[in-house]
Amino acid sequence: MSIGNISDKSIGKIIRWIVYGAVMGGLTGTASAIFLAGLDAATDTRLAHPWLLWLLPFAGAFVSSVYAKYGGNAGKGNNLIVEQIRHGDEPGERYERVPAVMAPLVLLGTWATHLFGGSAGREGTAVQMGGSLADAFGRLARANGGDRRMLLMCGVSGGFASVFGTPLAGTVFALEAVTMGRWVSPRMIAPCAIAAFAGDYVTRAWGIRHLHYAMGDMPPFTLLVLLKVLAASVAFGLTSLLFTLGIQYVKRGMAEIVSHAAWRSVIGGFIVIGLVYAVGTRDYLGLGLPLLVQAFEAPLSAFAFLGKAVFTVITLGSGYMGGEVTPLFVIGAALGNALAPLLHLGIPFLAGLGLIGVFSGAANAPAACFVLGLELFGLHGAGYMLAASLVSYMFSGHAGIYGAQLAGVDRPRFFVRFPGAGLLYRRRKAARRGAKSPDA
């Protein structure tokens, strides 16, 4: 029996995918609510007890040791989720389970990072929890092949949407940032959208509220204003490139100097403590949300964006748990704040463009960041937001915070090239295939 040209089998698959999206929305929304509530508690505790910063190295060593003993391939983080969604795209890729233990480990590890003063974000944790819950549910539902990959994508979209309160951006992010435009089918849109909207709704239903931002008055459109926005967007893209390379090089340098992950966390923790006393402020610790709010309201130090970038690169590069996106928001908004007086543009206007621009370049997701801008700031200034997202992406080089997304993806030659960008992932890929290293 069929309806029109749609067979019973196709109808069953559509219903199954809708159910998958709804289930993943509920799971990711609840997980994000627990995570965000705990994150607020950890941040409040750290602010009330500044001495906790001195325990950061030991907390990092403990978390790294637990990961090494019990985490298995969970230590690959977001890249494991991306690889499994794209399983089958490349010859020689093998199936790996996303361990159920990834969700509690990354949750507790990120709480520890923020409780003791590391500079990190939250999106990575939400995406990893979503992927772990998706794979666990997939095993219960006996989902294989395309159904399993769809569940993982729903976990990504639901996790991203629920942690930021941006369901449209969460949907586009899962479709764009993970697949980089490969094998995207219209059939994938509905389950990812359902997961994103359901995840956002469930998180809000648990009483979680998100920050709101305003770009202020839009400047009248002129060629001069557009040229200024394009110039700022180039700076956003180059900043995202330097941020990504910074994390790669710190990770590689730490691994070459110290073989044990726990000792790398100890060293990184003490470096963060030293930086706090060297710069004389704790504004760069944790998520950095107070700094983000200030970036939209008043002039900041011209080097505030650099301070947040350095603290985050050291924290994540030495093995602490957490995401990159919220720090990228802060870095981008602070950079826009610094450029505003130089370009004679409004501070909140350029801070908003910086927020989405730096994230676009680092995540290789201009469409998702454009949609994110629309959800955060509204339709006014949509043309400027589109320009910032695209130009930053163009100047961010062949690199990104999710190394696995760039496997086999060629970007046009006019994009910025930088020695070593993307090298770490190519080494791991060559090792898995038993081939020679790219720099051999």
N, C-alpha and C positions, 0 to 999 in steps of 0.2 A: 504494500500500500504506500502511496506517496501523495503529497500535496503539491500540485503543480509539478515542477521539476525537482522538488526536494524529496529525497527518499527518507524512509523511516530511520535508516542508519544515520543520515545527516542530521535529522531532527534530534535523534538521541544524543549525537555528539554536541550539538549546539546547547541542548539542555544541560548536558554534563559539564560543559565549560562554564556556563552561567553559574551553576552550582559551585564549581571550583572557585570562581571569582568571589562569590558571596562568602563562602567558607573562609577563604584566605583573607578577605576583608575583615571578618570578625576576629580571626586569629591575630593578624598583624595589628589591628586597631587596639585590641586588648594588650598585646605585648608592648606596643609603643606607649600606651597609657601608663603601664607599670614602669617602663623604662624612664619616661619623662618625669613621673612623680618622684621616682628614686633619684633622678639626676638633680631635681630641684632641692631635694633634701640633702644630697651630698654637697651641693654648692653652698647652701646655707650653713651647713656644718663647717665647711672649710673657711668661710668668711668669718664665722664666729670664733674659730680656733686657728689662728694663723700658724701656730707651731706645727700643725699637721704637715706642712710643706716639707719638713725635715724627714718625714717618713716616706716621701715619694720614692726614693731609690729602692727601699726595702719592699714597698708595696709592688713596685714594678718587677722586682726580682721574683717575688712570690708568684705573681700572675704568670710571668714567663715560664717559671718552673712547672706550674700546673698545666699550662698549655703544652709544654714539651712532653709531659708524662701522660696526660689524658686527652689532649686535643686532637691528636692525629693530624689529618690534613686540614683541620679547622684553622690552623695557623696561616693558611693561604688567604683567609679573609674573603673580601669581596671578589677577588679574582677567581676563587673556586666557584662561586655562584655564576659568574660570567662564563667561565669555561664550560660548565655543565649545561647552561642554556644553549650555548653554541656547539654542543657536542654533536659531531657528525659533519660540521662545516669543513673541517680540515682532515685529510687522510692521516691515519696514525693516532688520532686522538682517542683516549680511552675513557670509559665510563668510570666515574668516581662517585661514591655516595657523599652527600652533604651530611656530616654527622649530626645527630640530634643534639649532641653535647655542645655544638657550636652556639646555640641560642643562650643557654645559661652562662657559658664561659664568657662570651663577648659582653653579655649584660653586666655580669659582676666585674669583669675586667674594666669596662668603661666607667662604671660607678667608682671603682678604685682610682682610676686615672683622675677623675674630677674631684674626688674627695681629698686627694693628697696634692693637687695642684698642677697636674699636667695640662698642657694646652692641646685640646683635641675637640672634635665635634661629635655629632650624634647620628648622622645619616648612615655611616658605615655600620654602626651597631644595628640600626633598624633594618637595613637591607640584609645583613647577615642573619638576624633573627627571622626575618621573613623567608629567606631561602632555606634555613634549617627547618622551620615549621612546615614549609611547603613540601620538602622532601620527605619529612616524617609522615605527613598526611598522604602523600603520594604512595608511600609504601603500604599504608593501611587501605587505600583505595585501589591498590594494584595498578597504579598509573605508570605507563611505560612510554618511551619514545616521545612523540609530540605532546601527549597529555602531560608527561612529567615536565617537559620544558615549559609548557604553558603554565603549570602550577608554579614553577620557579619564577617565571615572569610576573605572575600575579603576586607572589611574595615580595618581589622587588617593588612593584608599583604600589602595593598596599603599604609596605614599610616606608617608602619615601613620602607618600602622600600623608600618612598619618603622623609622621614625626614633624612635618613642616606645615600641615594644614593646607596643602595645595594639591587637590586630587587631579586636576587637569595636567599639571606638571608631572605628577607621579606617573600618570598614564603614558605621557609622551617620553618621559625619562626611561621607563622600562623598554619601550619600543625602539628608542634611538640610541641611548648610551650603551646598552648591552649588546645590541645586534649590529650597531654601526650601519644600519640600512640593509642588512642582508636577510634574506628570506622573511621579510616582514609581510604579513598577509593581513588584509582587512579583518579576517576572522579573529585575529589576536586582539583587536582593539576593544571589543566588547568585554571579554573576561578581565582584561587589565583595568579597564575603566570601572567595572563593577567592584573589583578589589580595591581600587584607589578610593572611590567615593564611599564604599562601605567602611574601609579602614579609617578614613577621616571622620566619618559619622560616629563610629564606635569610640574612637579616641575622645572626641568632644563629649559624647554621652557619659564617659567616665569622669567628666569634669575638667579635662585638660584644655587650657587656653593657649593660644599662640600670640606672638608679638605682631603688632601691626606697624607698617612703615608708610611714610608719605613723602613723595618727591616734591611737594610744594608746587608752585606755579611753573608751568612749562614756558620756556622762552619761545617767542614767536619764531616760526620757521624762516630761516634765511640761509643762504649758502655759507656765510661765515660761521653760523652756529653749527651747521652740519659738519664743516671742516674741523671745527674744534672737537666735536663729538667723535669724529673719526680718529683724530690725533690721540684723544684720551683712550679710545678703544684699542689702539695699537699698544699703548702702555699697559692696558689691562691684559692683553694677550701675552706680552713679554713677561709680565709679572707672574701669570699662571704657569708659563714655561719654566721660569726660574724656581718657582715653588715646587713643581713636580720633579725637576732635576735635583733640587736640594734634598728632597726625601729619598730619591733613588741613590744619590751619592753618599748620604749619611748612612743609609742601610748597608750599602756595599762597603764603605769604609769601616763601619763598626764590625761587620762580619769578618773583614780581613784582619782587624786588630785583635778582636776577642771572639773566640769560637763559641762560647756558651751564651745563650740568649739572656739568661738571668744577669750575667755580668754586664752585658750591653745595656740593660735597663738600669742597672746601678750607676753606670757611668753617665748615661743620659739624664738620670734623675739629679745627680750632683751638678751637672752642667746647667740644668734648669734653675737649680737653687742659686748657683753662682751668677747666672744672668739676672735673676730677680734683684740681687743685691748690687749688681753692677749698674743696672739701669734705674734702680731706686723706685720701682713700682711693681705692683702685682696685677696691673690691668690686663696683662697678656695671658694670665692663667685661665684655665677652664675654657668655657665656651667663648667668653669675651663679649657677652650680650650687652653689658653696660657700655662698652666701647662702641658697639654697633649702633646703639641708640644715640649716643653722643655724636657719631659721625653724621647723622641726619639733622642735628640740631645746632651745632656750634663748631667753630674751627678746632681741629686737633693738632697735635704735633705733626710736622711734615713727615716724620719718620715713624708714625704710629703703625702704618701698614707693614713696614719692615720689621718692627718689633714683634708684631703678632706672627708674621711669617717665620721669623727665626725661632721663636718659642715653639711653634707648631712643628716645624721641620725637625727640631731636636727631639721633641716628644715622640712623634710618630716614627721617626727614623731610628730611634733606639728601642722600638718594640712595644710601646704602650698602646693600649686598646683605645679606639675611638675613631671618629670619622674625620674627613677633611672639609666637608661642605660648609659647616657653620664657620670655621676659621676662614675659609675662602670668602664667605659673605663679609666677615669683618675686615679682612685684608682689602677686598675690593671697595667696600664703602669708605674705608679710611684713605685709600689711594685716591678715590674720587674726591673726598674731602680736601686732600692736599692739593689736587690739581685745580680745584674750583677757583681759587683766587688767581692762579696763573692764567687760566683761560677765561676769566671774567664770566663765569657761569655760576648759577645758584648751587650752594652746598648740598641741599637735599637732592636736587636734580642729578648732579654728578655722582653723589654717593649711591643713589639708586642704580644708575647705569653701571657703576663699578661693581656693585653687589652681584648683578647678573652677568656682567662681562667677564670678570675673573673666573667665576664658576664655569662659564661656558667654555673658556679656553682650557681649563684644567680637566673638565669632564668630557670634552669633545661632544658637547650636546647643545648646539646653538638653538635648535627648535625647542627643546625642553626648557632652556633658560629664557627664551622669549616668552613662552607660555607662563613660566614662573613669574616673570615681570608683570604680565597682564593680571595674574591673580593677586600679586602683592600690591601693585600700584594702580591698577585700573587701565582703561583704554587710552587715556590721555598720554601722549608721548610714545605711542606704540611704534612709530617709525624710528625714533631714536633708540628704543630698546632693541628693535630688530637689527639696526646697524651695529650697536654695541656687541650683541651676541655673535653676529657673523664675523665682524672684523677681528674681534678678540680670538675667535676660533681659528681664523686664518693665520694669525701671528703667534699661535701657541705651539707650533712645531709638531713633529711626529712624536708626541709624548702625551701622557695623561695620568691621572691618579688611579685609573683602572688599567693596568698594563695589559691584561688579557684581552681587552676589547680591541686592541690594535693588531692582533695577530692576523696576518694576511691582508691587512687593509692598507692600500696605497693612497696616500694623500697627495694632491697636486704639488708640482715642483715649486710653485711660487709660495708655498707655505714655508715658514722659517725652519731652517735645519740647524741642528746643534749637535756637535760630536757627542756620541754616547746616549742620545735620547732614544728610549725604547730598547736599549741594548740588553738590559737585564732580562726582559721577557724573552727576547730572541734566544738568549743563552739557555734559559730553562726549557724552551721549546725544542731547541736543537739537542739538548741532553736527553729529553724524553724520546726523541726519535733515533738516538744513537748516532747523530750526525756530528760533524765538526762544529765547534763554536764559531759564531760569526766573526770573532776577532782573532781566530787562530791563525 
